[in-house]
Amino acid sequence: MILMDDIIREGHPTLRKMAEEVTFPMAADERKLCNDLLEYIINSQDEEKSEQYGLRPGIGLAAPQVNVSKRIFALHIEEEGQKPLSIVAVNPKIVSHSVERTYLTSGEGCLSVDRDVDGFVPRYARITVKGFDPEGKEFKMRLKGLPAIAFQHELDHLNGVMFYDHIDPAAPFKVIPDATPFERD
C-alpha cells in the first residue's frame, strides 16, 4: 500500500524526468504499481482510511510521484451527477483537444507539493485521449471538466512538468484568453 512517505516531493529529480514507455505484457511489479496507485487514490478519498493511514486526499497519482519513471497514472473522480471515472492509464496520450481552455478557479494542488501555489493553470477544456489499461487493452475516451483537467495534470507528471510551471509568475490570476473557469464543488 502506498503511503504519504512513498510519495516524493518537489525538488526530487524523478519529477523532472521524461518517464519511460511501458511494454506489454507488463511485468508483475508494474501491474502491482498500477493497483497500488489506484488503491491510494480511492483510499485517500475515504475519510476513515485517509485518517487511519494519514493520506492526503487526491484524485490522481502518477508513477513518477512514487519514484518510478514509467508512463502510468491512476485517476479516481466521483462528481455529483456525473459518471464516476476510475482508471489506470498506461502510455496515455492526448490525441486531440479543444481550442477552448479552462482552469480550476481554486487552483490546482499536487500530492508531491506540500505548499499552496496560487494561480490559474490553463488546461484544454475538452480532450480526446488514448492509452492502455494494465491488461494491455487500448482505450479511447473524451473528457471534459475535472476529468480533463486531472488527466492533463497527471500526463504532465509523465513528461517531467509540474502544474505550477503553467502559472504566469508575474500575474498568477490573469485572465486566460478563451477560457471558461471551472468551479469544483
N, CA, C and O of each residue as an XYZ file, in Angstrom:
740
protein
N       0.836     -1.185      0.000
C       0.000      0.000      0.000
C       0.887      1.257      0.000
O       1.841      1.370      0.770
N       0.536      2.191     -0.889
C       1.283      3.446     -0.958
C       0.833      4.361      0.175
O      -0.363      4.545      0.401
N       1.805      4.933      0.884
C       1.526      5.895      1.952
C       2.178      7.234      1.584
O       2.942      7.309      0.622
N       1.881      8.270      2.336
C       2.439      9.595      2.037
C       3.972      9.577      2.002
O       4.576     10.306      1.216
N       4.600      8.762      2.835
C       6.065      8.677      2.858
C       6.627      8.120      1.550
O       7.802      8.328      1.246
N       5.797      7.413      0.770
C       6.248      6.835     -0.501
C       6.198      7.853     -1.639
O       6.781      7.628     -2.700
N       5.507      8.964     -1.424
C       5.341      9.975     -2.471
C       6.484     10.982     -2.378
O       6.680     11.638     -1.355
N       7.230     11.084     -3.474
C       8.366     12.020     -3.481
C       7.853     13.450     -3.655
O       6.781     13.678     -4.216
N       8.634     14.395     -3.165
C       8.206     15.792     -3.170
C       8.982     16.611     -4.182
O      10.025     16.199     -4.689
N       8.427     17.804     -4.464
C       9.052     18.694     -5.449
C      10.518     18.894     -5.096
O      10.889     18.969     -3.925
N      11.334     18.976     -6.124
C      12.774     19.071     -5.934
C      13.458     17.740     -6.216
O      14.653     17.706     -6.507
N      12.697     16.628     -6.130
C      13.264     15.310     -6.419
C      13.457     15.191     -7.937
O      12.542     15.506     -8.698
N      14.653     14.733     -8.389
C      14.935     14.694     -9.831
C      13.968     13.844    -10.665
O      13.741     14.166    -11.832
N      13.396     12.781    -10.114
C      12.481     11.925    -10.884
C      11.266     12.710    -11.376
O      10.716     12.408    -12.435
N      10.850     13.713    -10.608
C       9.673     14.501    -11.008
C       9.935     15.369    -12.237
O       8.992     15.890    -12.833
N      11.172     15.527    -12.614
C      11.526     16.365    -13.770
C      12.010     15.550    -14.974
O      12.455     16.110    -15.975
N      11.917     14.216    -14.861
C      12.359     13.340    -15.952
C      11.196     12.954    -16.851
O      10.051     12.883    -16.406
N      11.503     12.705    -18.129
C      10.527     12.142    -19.053
C      10.408     10.655    -18.707
O      11.393      9.919    -18.769
N       9.205     10.219    -18.346
C       9.009      8.816    -17.953
C       9.082      7.897    -19.171
O       8.801      8.312    -20.295
N       9.463      6.649    -18.929
C       9.643      5.663    -19.996
C       8.331      4.976    -20.359
O       7.481      4.735    -19.502
N       8.182      4.662    -21.659
C       7.034      3.888    -22.135
C       7.063      2.511    -21.458
O       8.123      1.993    -21.106
N       5.882      1.944    -21.291
C       5.751      0.610    -20.699
C       5.532     -0.373    -21.842
O       4.797     -0.079    -22.784
N       6.166     -1.536    -21.764
C       5.949     -2.571    -22.782
C       5.013     -3.633    -22.221
O       4.974     -3.876    -21.014
N       4.262     -4.260    -23.122
C       3.318     -5.312    -22.728
C       3.823     -6.655    -23.210
O       4.488     -6.718    -24.245
N       3.527     -7.746    -22.489
C       2.798     -7.738    -21.217
C       3.629     -7.084    -20.115
O       4.858     -7.148    -20.105
N       2.907     -6.454    -19.191
C       3.571     -5.757    -18.095
C       4.214     -6.746    -17.133
O       3.730     -7.862    -16.941
N       5.312     -6.309    -16.537
C       5.978     -7.107    -15.510
C       5.102     -7.095    -14.254
O       4.268     -6.208    -14.077
N       5.299     -8.072    -13.402
C       4.497     -8.206    -12.175
C       4.585     -6.949    -11.302
O       3.582     -6.515    -10.736
N       5.788     -6.364    -11.191
C       5.934     -5.175    -10.344
C       5.199     -3.977    -10.949
O       4.703     -3.125    -10.212
N       5.123     -3.901    -12.283
C       4.382     -2.812    -12.931
C       2.872     -2.976    -12.714
O       2.159     -1.999    -12.484
N       2.402     -4.213    -12.788
C       0.974     -4.471    -12.550
C       0.604     -4.132    -11.102
O      -0.457     -3.568    -10.836
N       1.497     -4.486    -10.175
C       1.258     -4.161     -8.769
C       1.221     -2.639     -8.589
O       0.380     -2.115     -7.858
N       2.138     -1.938     -9.260
C       2.177     -0.483     -9.187
C       0.845      0.113     -9.652
O       0.323      1.030     -9.018
N       0.299     -0.399    -10.746
C      -0.999      0.074    -11.255
C      -2.071     -0.041    -10.175
O      -2.814      0.906     -9.917
N      -2.141     -1.206     -9.552
C      -3.126     -1.434     -8.482
C      -2.875     -0.513     -7.297
O      -3.812      0.044     -6.726
N      -1.606     -0.355     -6.929
C      -1.258      0.470     -5.766
C      -1.606      1.940     -5.986
O      -2.097      2.604     -5.072
N      -1.355      2.455     -7.196
C      -1.673      3.861     -7.491
C      -3.172      4.111     -7.349
O      -3.594      5.074     -6.709
N      -3.971      3.228     -7.956
C      -5.423      3.397     -7.888
C      -5.931      3.206     -6.458
O      -6.823      3.926     -6.010
N      -5.361      2.237     -5.748
C      -5.757      1.986     -4.362
C      -5.495      3.223     -3.495
O      -6.320      3.577     -2.653
N      -4.344      3.882     -3.701
C      -4.041      5.083     -2.911
C      -5.120      6.136     -3.130
O      -5.653      6.691     -2.169
N      -5.443      6.411     -4.390
C      -6.406      7.470     -4.717
C      -7.771      7.157     -4.107
O      -8.402      8.026     -3.505
N      -8.217      5.929     -4.261
C      -9.522      5.532     -3.704
C      -9.505      5.641     -2.177
O     -10.426      6.202     -1.582
N      -8.452      5.103     -1.543
C      -8.343      5.164     -0.077
C      -8.253      6.597      0.424
O      -8.810      6.928      1.471
N      -7.544      7.460     -0.330
C      -7.343      8.841      0.117
C      -8.653      9.630      0.128
O      -8.778     10.630      0.835
N      -9.629      9.171     -0.663
C     -10.927      9.847     -0.720
C     -11.919      9.276      0.297
O     -13.018      9.805      0.463
N     -11.527      8.201      0.971
C     -12.347      7.585      2.009
C     -11.910      8.203      3.338
O     -10.787      7.982      3.793
N     -12.811      8.984      3.962
C     -12.452      9.721      5.180
C     -11.803      8.847      6.252
O     -10.793      9.215      6.851
N     -12.404      7.692      6.475
C     -11.915      6.787      7.519
C     -10.500      6.287      7.218
O      -9.617      6.352      8.073
N     -10.290      5.785      5.987
C      -8.968      5.256      5.608
C      -7.938      6.376      5.511
O      -6.777      6.197      5.878
N      -8.370      7.524      5.015
C      -7.474      8.672      4.891
C      -6.919      9.056      6.261
O      -5.726      9.318      6.414
N      -7.801      9.085      7.245
C      -7.390      9.433      8.607
C      -6.536      8.323      9.219
O      -5.505      8.591      9.837
N      -6.974      7.077      9.041
C      -6.272      5.926      9.614
C      -4.817      5.846      9.138
O      -3.914      5.570      9.928
N      -4.596      6.092      7.830
C      -3.252      5.939      7.267
C      -2.539      7.268      7.025
O      -1.418      7.277      6.517
N      -3.164      8.383      7.377
C      -2.547      9.700      7.185
C      -2.351     10.058      5.719
O      -1.312     10.592      5.333
N      -3.362      9.757      4.906
C      -3.269     10.007      3.468
C      -3.839     11.380      3.122
O      -4.913     11.752      3.594
N      -3.111     12.127      2.297
C      -3.662     13.372      1.778
C      -4.591     13.021      0.630
O      -4.200     12.268     -0.262
N      -5.814     13.548      0.625
C      -6.739     13.213     -0.460
C      -6.245     13.703     -1.817
O      -5.679     14.790     -1.939
N      -6.473     12.876     -2.831
C      -6.104     13.225     -4.193
C      -7.035     12.550     -5.173
O      -7.742     11.605     -4.822
N      -7.036     13.041     -6.414
C      -7.868     12.422     -7.459
C      -7.003     11.754     -8.524
O      -7.517     11.063     -9.405
N      -5.685     11.961     -8.440
C      -4.783     11.335     -9.393
C      -3.415     11.130     -8.775
O      -2.999     11.869     -7.882
N      -2.722     10.111     -9.268
C      -1.366      9.832     -8.805
C      -0.606      9.162     -9.945
O      -1.078      8.185    -10.527
N       0.569      9.693    -10.255
C       1.389      9.175    -11.351
C       2.579      8.396    -10.804
O       3.084      8.685     -9.719
N       3.019      7.401    -11.576
C       4.157      6.567    -11.165
C       5.395      7.388    -10.790
O       6.049      7.064     -9.799
N       5.747      8.456    -11.556
C       6.932      9.222    -11.141
C       6.815      9.804     -9.728
O       7.830     10.069     -9.084
N       5.590     10.004     -9.245
C       5.410     10.553     -7.895
C       5.783      9.561     -6.809
O       5.983      9.946     -5.657
N       5.879      8.283     -7.169
C       6.361      7.284     -6.209
C       7.746      6.785     -6.649
O       8.157      5.663     -6.351
N       8.454      7.684     -7.380
C       9.837      7.458     -7.806
C      10.000      6.292     -8.776
O      11.024      5.609     -8.763
N       8.984      6.062     -9.621
C       9.070      5.064    -10.681
C       8.838      5.802    -11.997
O       7.724      6.244    -12.277
N       9.884      5.934    -12.796
C       9.806      6.736    -14.011
C       9.205      5.942    -15.181
O       9.883      5.643    -16.165
N       7.917      5.610    -15.044
C       7.176      4.863    -16.071
C       5.926      5.655    -16.424
O       5.415      6.417    -15.603
N       5.431      5.475    -17.655
C       4.265      6.223    -18.141
C       2.963      5.550    -17.679
O       2.255      4.912    -18.458
N       2.682      5.719    -16.390
C       1.492      5.135    -15.759
C       0.928      6.150    -14.783
O       1.677      6.782    -14.038
N      -0.402      6.311    -14.782
C      -1.044      7.063    -13.709
C      -2.443      6.529    -13.451
O      -3.024      5.829    -14.280
N      -2.970      6.874    -12.284
C      -4.321      6.469    -11.898
C      -5.146      7.713    -11.621
O      -4.644      8.708    -11.097
N      -6.424      7.640    -11.985
C      -7.391      8.701    -11.681
C      -8.615      8.067    -11.056
O      -9.053      6.995    -11.473
N      -9.165      8.730    -10.056
C     -10.429      8.292     -9.466
C     -11.209      9.551     -9.114
O     -10.872     10.268     -8.172
N     -12.266      9.806     -9.895
C     -13.039     11.036     -9.717
C     -14.523     10.694     -9.636
O     -15.090     10.078    -10.538
N     -15.128     11.107     -8.538
C     -16.572     10.953     -8.375
C     -17.149     12.346     -8.171
O     -16.884     13.001     -7.163
N     -17.949     12.792     -9.150
C     -18.616     14.091     -9.058
C     -20.116     13.849     -9.060
O     -20.618     12.965     -9.754
N     -20.815     14.643     -8.279
C     -22.263     14.504     -8.221
C     -22.864     14.737     -9.604
O     -22.528     15.708    -10.283
N     -23.751     13.841    -10.011
C     -24.432     13.968    -11.289
C     -23.599     13.533    -12.489
O     -24.061     13.621    -13.626
N     -22.380     13.066    -12.250
C     -21.500     12.617    -13.336
C     -21.186     11.140    -13.155
O     -21.213     10.616    -12.042
N     -20.888     10.479    -14.271
C     -20.462      9.086    -14.209
C     -19.061      9.055    -13.585
O     -18.184      9.803    -14.018
N     -18.838      8.209    -12.583
C     -17.505      8.162    -11.965
C     -16.439      7.745    -12.990
O     -16.705      6.964    -13.903
N     -15.246      8.278    -12.815
C     -14.115      7.908    -13.655
C     -13.078      7.274    -12.738
O     -12.585      7.916    -11.809
N     -12.752      6.023    -12.999
C     -11.771      5.316    -12.188
C     -10.919      4.491    -13.150
O     -11.333      3.421    -13.597
N      -9.720      4.997    -13.464
C      -8.882      4.327    -14.465
C      -7.420      4.295    -14.055
O      -6.938      5.118    -13.278
N      -6.739      3.306    -14.615
C      -5.282      3.306    -14.632
C      -4.930      3.476    -16.103
O      -5.357      2.684    -16.943
N      -4.158      4.499    -16.411
C      -3.763      4.788    -17.793
C      -2.282      4.462    -17.972
O      -1.424      4.980    -17.257
N      -2.005      3.595    -18.939
C      -0.637      3.197    -19.254
C      -0.307      3.756    -20.639
O      -1.085      3.596    -21.579
N       0.839      4.406    -20.757
C       1.263      5.052    -22.010
C       0.167      5.970    -22.566
O      -0.133      5.912    -23.758
N      -0.434      6.817    -21.716
C      -1.534      7.666    -22.176
C      -1.063      8.827    -23.043
O       0.071      9.289    -22.928
N      -1.953      9.285    -23.909
C      -1.650     10.480    -24.701
C      -2.940     11.192    -25.072
O      -4.015     10.593    -25.112
N      -2.808     12.475    -25.341
C      -3.926     13.273    -25.835
C      -3.845     13.221    -27.352
O      -2.821     13.576    -27.935
N      -4.932     12.774    -28.001
C      -4.919     12.681    -29.463
C      -5.574     13.893    -30.114
O      -5.286     14.199    -31.272
N      -6.451     14.590    -29.390
C      -6.998     15.858    -29.880
C      -7.502     16.662    -28.694
O      -7.767     16.117    -27.623
N      -7.630     17.972    -28.900
C      -8.083     18.843    -27.812
C      -8.819     20.051    -28.376
O      -8.658     20.409    -29.543
N      -9.618     20.661    -27.536
C     -10.374     21.846    -27.916
C      -9.444     23.056    -27.987
O      -8.356     23.059    -27.412
N      -9.897     24.071    -28.698
C      -9.195     25.351    -28.692
C      -9.498     26.028    -27.358
O      -8.643     26.679    -26.758
N     -10.746     25.853    -26.916
C     -11.181     26.456    -25.654
C     -10.360     25.907    -24.496
O     -10.005     24.728    -24.460
N     -10.069     26.794    -23.554
C      -9.306     26.413    -22.367
C     -10.218     26.470    -21.141
O     -11.337     26.979    -21.193
N      -9.709     25.943    -20.063
C     -10.387     26.000    -18.780
C      -9.322     26.056    -17.696
O      -8.133     25.891    -17.968
N      -9.756     26.288    -16.476
C      -8.849     26.254    -15.327
C      -9.697     26.118    -14.077
O     -10.855     26.534    -14.046
N      -9.109     25.534    -13.054
C      -9.787     25.423    -11.761
C      -9.701     26.774    -11.071
O      -8.608     27.305    -10.872
N     -10.850     27.332    -10.703
C     -10.858     28.642    -10.042
C     -10.137     28.585     -8.695
O      -9.594     29.587     -8.231
N     -10.138     27.407     -8.074
C      -9.468     27.239     -6.780
C      -7.977     26.959     -6.939
O      -7.251     26.878     -5.948
N      -7.517     26.811     -8.187
C      -6.131     26.439     -8.443
C      -5.951     24.935     -8.328
O      -6.865     24.226     -7.906
N      -4.796     24.457     -8.696
C      -4.507     23.024     -8.624
C      -3.591     22.744     -7.437
O      -2.862     23.614     -6.962
N      -3.656     21.515     -6.985
C      -2.774     21.046     -5.930
C      -2.112     19.771     -6.397
O      -2.435     19.259     -7.469
N      -1.195     19.254     -5.610
C      -0.456     18.065     -6.012
C       0.059     17.359     -4.768
O       0.522     18.000     -3.824
N      -0.026     16.046     -4.774
C       0.451     15.265     -3.631
C       1.970     15.377     -3.452
O       2.494     15.081     -2.378
N       2.672     15.804     -4.503
C       4.124     15.984     -4.409
C       4.520     17.412     -4.033
O       5.705     17.734     -3.944
N       3.524     18.254     -3.816
C       3.792     19.657     -3.465
C       3.140     19.943     -2.111
O       1.916     19.917     -1.983
N       3.969     20.214     -1.110
C       3.479     20.409      0.259
C       3.158     21.864      0.595
O       3.089     22.235      1.767
N       2.964     22.677     -0.429
C       2.648     24.083     -0.180
C       1.511     24.498     -1.097
O       1.256     23.857     -2.117
N       0.837     25.564     -0.731
C      -0.197     26.112     -1.606
C       0.489     26.941     -2.672
O       1.357     27.760     -2.370
N       0.102     26.730     -3.916
C       0.630     27.523     -5.025
C      -0.560     28.225     -5.659
O      -1.411     27.588     -6.280
N      -0.612     29.537     -5.498
C      -1.723     30.313     -6.036
C      -1.542     30.568     -7.520
O      -0.433     30.779     -8.010
N      -2.673     30.542     -8.222
C      -2.644     30.888     -9.640
C      -3.490     29.954    -10.469
O      -3.808     28.834    -10.070
N      -3.848     30.459    -11.651
C      -4.647     29.669    -12.586
C      -3.724     28.848    -13.485
O      -2.714     29.341    -13.988
N      -4.098     27.581    -13.672
C      -3.339     26.668    -14.520
C      -4.170     26.426    -15.782
O      -5.171     25.712    -15.729
N      -3.769     27.010    -16.916
C      -4.566     26.816    -18.135
C      -4.492     25.372    -18.626
O      -3.415     24.782    -18.712
N      -5.655     24.821    -18.945
C      -5.765     23.454    -19.471
C      -6.736     23.476    -20.650
O      -7.524     24.411    -20.788
N      -6.682     22.449    -21.497
C      -7.679     22.318    -22.554
C      -9.013     21.958    -21.905
O      -9.057     21.157    -20.971
N     -10.105     22.555    -22.403
C     -11.425     22.296    -21.820
C     -11.927     20.891    -22.142
O     -12.576     20.251    -21.315
N     -11.622     20.417    -23.350
C     -12.052     19.081    -23.771
C     -10.881     18.375    -24.450
O     -10.150     18.975    -25.238
N     -10.719     17.115    -24.137
C      -9.639     16.333    -24.741
C     -10.147     14.956    -25.142
O     -11.060     14.410    -24.524
N      -9.540     14.408    -26.184
C      -9.751     13.007    -26.538
C      -8.430     12.323    -26.241
O      -7.373     12.762    -26.694
N      -8.503     11.247    -25.478
C      -7.291     10.582    -25.018
C      -7.281      9.115    -25.416
O      -8.323      8.494    -25.627
N      -6.076      8.586    -25.510
C      -5.874      7.159    -25.755
C      -4.864      6.655    -24.744
O      -4.033      7.411    -24.239
N      -4.949      5.394    -24.463
C      -3.989      4.766    -23.573
C      -4.309      3.293    -23.496
O      -5.117      2.775    -24.267
N      -3.674      2.630    -22.565
C      -3.891      1.200    -22.363
C      -4.210      0.956    -20.908
O      -3.746      1.682    -20.029
N      -5.010     -0.077    -20.653
C      -5.228     -0.478    -19.271
C      -4.095     -1.444    -18.902
O      -3.308     -1.821    -19.770
N      -3.999     -1.845    -17.640
C      -2.892     -2.725    -17.239
C      -2.844     -4.069    -17.971
O      -1.805     -4.730    -17.990
N      -3.970     -4.474    -18.574
C      -4.011     -5.742    -19.331
C      -3.471     -5.561    -20.744
O      -3.276     -6.536    -21.470
N      -3.229     -4.295    -21.138
C      -2.740     -4.033    -22.488
C      -3.847     -3.739    -23.481
O      -3.600     -3.638    -24.683
N      -5.079     -3.599    -22.976
C      -6.226     -3.302    -23.838
C      -6.280     -1.779    -24.057
O      -6.263     -1.001    -23.103
N      -6.344     -1.375    -25.331
C      -6.361      0.052    -25.638
C      -7.732      0.646    -25.312
O      -8.764      0.001    -25.499
N      -7.721      1.891    -24.821
C      -8.968      2.617    -24.599
C      -8.854      3.992    -25.248
O      -7.760      4.524    -25.438
N     -10.012      4.547    -25.581
C     -10.083      5.906    -26.116
C     -11.291      6.539    -25.460
O     -12.352      5.917    -25.400
N     -11.159      7.760    -24.967
C     -12.297      8.427    -24.333
C     -12.200      9.929    -24.504
O     -11.128     10.491    -24.728
N     -13.356     10.556    -24.389
C     -13.427     12.014    -24.441
C     -13.701     12.510    -23.033
O     -14.580     11.999    -22.340
N     -12.937     13.511    -22.620
C     -13.064     14.032    -21.263
C     -13.269     15.539    -21.300
O     -12.770     16.228    -22.190
N     -14.011     16.038    -20.320
C     -14.162     17.484    -20.142
C     -14.277     17.752    -18.653
O     -14.424     16.826    -17.857
N     -14.210     19.025    -18.280
C     -14.328     19.379    -16.869
C     -13.184     18.836    -16.037
O     -12.045     18.753    -16.497
N     -13.507     18.464    -14.793
C     -12.478     17.996    -13.861
C     -11.690     16.786    -14.388
O     -10.467     16.772    -14.249
N     -12.339     15.761    -14.990
C     -11.556     14.643    -15.527
C     -10.520     15.083    -16.575
O      -9.410     14.553    -16.605
N     -10.878     16.048    -17.432
C      -9.932     16.533    -18.442
C      -8.769     17.262    -17.783
O      -7.615     17.082    -18.172
N      -9.074     18.081    -16.788
C      -8.033     18.824    -16.074
C      -7.089     17.844    -15.360
O      -5.868     17.972    -15.448
N      -7.666     16.876    -14.660
C      -6.855     15.907    -13.907
C      -5.996     15.055    -14.842
O      -4.834     14.781    -14.541
N      -6.564     14.636    -15.973
C      -5.797     13.828    -16.933
C      -4.570     14.605    -17.403
O      -3.471     14.056    -17.474
N      -4.763     15.893    -17.726
C      -3.645     16.719    -18.193
C      -2.605     16.924    -17.086
O      -1.404     16.937    -17.356
N      -3.068     17.083    -15.844
C      -2.157     17.253    -14.699
C      -1.276     16.003    -14.555
O      -0.058     16.109    -14.409
N      -1.904     14.822    -14.599
C      -1.141     13.573    -14.424
C      -0.235     13.305    -15.625
O       0.886     12.822    -15.463
N      -0.718     13.618    -16.829
C       0.105     13.437    -18.026
C       1.354     14.320    -17.951
O       2.437     13.914    -18.373
N       1.195     15.520    -17.413
C       2.354     16.398    -17.203
C       3.418     15.705    -16.355
O       4.610     15.821    -16.639
N       2.991     14.978    -15.307
C       3.959     14.277    -14.448
C       4.800     13.292    -15.261
O       5.978     13.089    -14.966
N       4.199     12.682    -16.280
C       4.937     11.710    -17.091
C       5.954     12.401    -18.005
O       6.866     11.769    -18.537
N       5.772     13.714    -18.172
C       6.659     14.497    -19.032
C       7.588     15.413    -18.233
O       8.239     16.289    -18.801
N       7.648     15.210    -16.921
C       8.550     15.994    -16.079
C       8.098     17.426    -15.841
O       8.911     18.297    -15.532
N       6.790     17.668    -15.986
C       6.238     19.013    -15.828
C       5.400     19.066    -14.549
O       4.615     18.160    -14.270
N       5.579     20.133    -13.783
C       4.773     20.343    -12.576
C       3.673     21.348    -12.904
O       3.850     22.197    -13.778
N       2.537     21.258    -12.210
C       1.401     22.124    -12.537
C       1.751     23.603    -12.476
O       1.251     24.390    -13.279
N       2.615     23.994    -11.522
C       2.926     25.409    -11.360
C       3.813     25.956    -12.481
O       4.009     27.167    -12.580
N       4.358     25.057    -13.334
C       5.119     25.522    -14.493
C       4.211     26.286    -15.465
O       4.689     27.101    -16.255
N       2.898     26.019    -15.403
C       1.931     26.655    -16.297
C       1.429     28.008    -15.766
O       0.777     28.752    -16.498
N       1.723     28.325    -14.518
C       1.231     29.573    -13.912
C       2.175     30.713    -14.275
O       3.395     30.586    -14.169
N       1.594     31.821    -14.702
C       2.392     33.009    -15.033
C       2.861     33.626    -13.708
O       2.042     34.148    -12.951
N       4.172     33.574    -13.417
C       4.640     34.082    -12.122
C       4.417     35.590    -11.950
O       4.264     36.067    -10.826
N       4.397     36.340    -13.057
C       4.202     37.794    -12.980
C       2.746     38.154    -12.719
O       2.452     39.197    -12.134
N       1.816     37.270    -13.165
C       0.379     37.540    -12.995
C      -0.365     36.209    -12.839
O      -1.033     35.750    -13.765
N      -0.240     35.593    -11.648
C      -0.801     34.246    -11.458
C      -2.320     34.144    -11.673
O      -2.826     33.072    -12.004
N      -3.044     35.257    -11.484
C      -4.505     35.200    -11.628
C      -4.995     35.962    -12.858
O      -6.153     36.374    -12.922
N      -4.096     36.144    -13.838
C      -4.520     36.890    -15.021
C      -5.561     36.077    -15.793
O      -5.558     34.847    -15.756
N      -6.439     36.775    -16.483
C      -7.492     36.136    -17.263
C      -6.845     35.327    -18.386
O      -5.958     35.816    -19.085
N      -7.298     34.089    -18.548
C      -6.761     33.222    -19.590
C      -7.679     33.363    -20.809
O      -8.872     33.076    -20.713
N      -7.140     33.800    -21.950
C      -7.982     34.005    -23.133
C      -8.720     32.728    -23.548
O      -8.174     31.627    -23.467
N      -9.970     32.896    -23.993
C     -10.811     31.782    -24.454
C     -10.977     30.676    -23.414
O     -11.129     29.506    -23.765
N     -10.948     31.045    -22.144
C     -11.057     30.026    -21.100
C     -12.360     30.191    -20.321
O     -12.800     31.302    -20.028
N     -12.960     29.043    -19.997
C     -14.133     29.010    -19.151
C     -13.704     28.508    -17.767
O     -13.217     27.383    -17.649
N     -13.877     29.320    -16.723
C     -13.472     28.853    -15.397
C     -14.253     27.623    -14.964
O     -15.441     27.502    -15.262
N     -13.593     26.713    -14.265
C     -14.253     25.505    -13.751
C     -14.293     25.587    -12.233
O     -13.257     25.676    -11.573
N     -15.510     25.556    -11.688
C     -15.706     25.595    -10.229
C     -15.812     24.165     -9.736
O     -16.620     23.386    -10.241
N     -15.007     23.824     -8.763
C     -15.086     22.486     -8.169
C     -16.004     22.552     -6.961
O     -15.897     23.461     -6.138
N     -16.906     21.582     -6.860
C     -17.856     21.555     -5.724
C     -17.155     21.305     -4.418
O     -17.800     21.252     -3.371
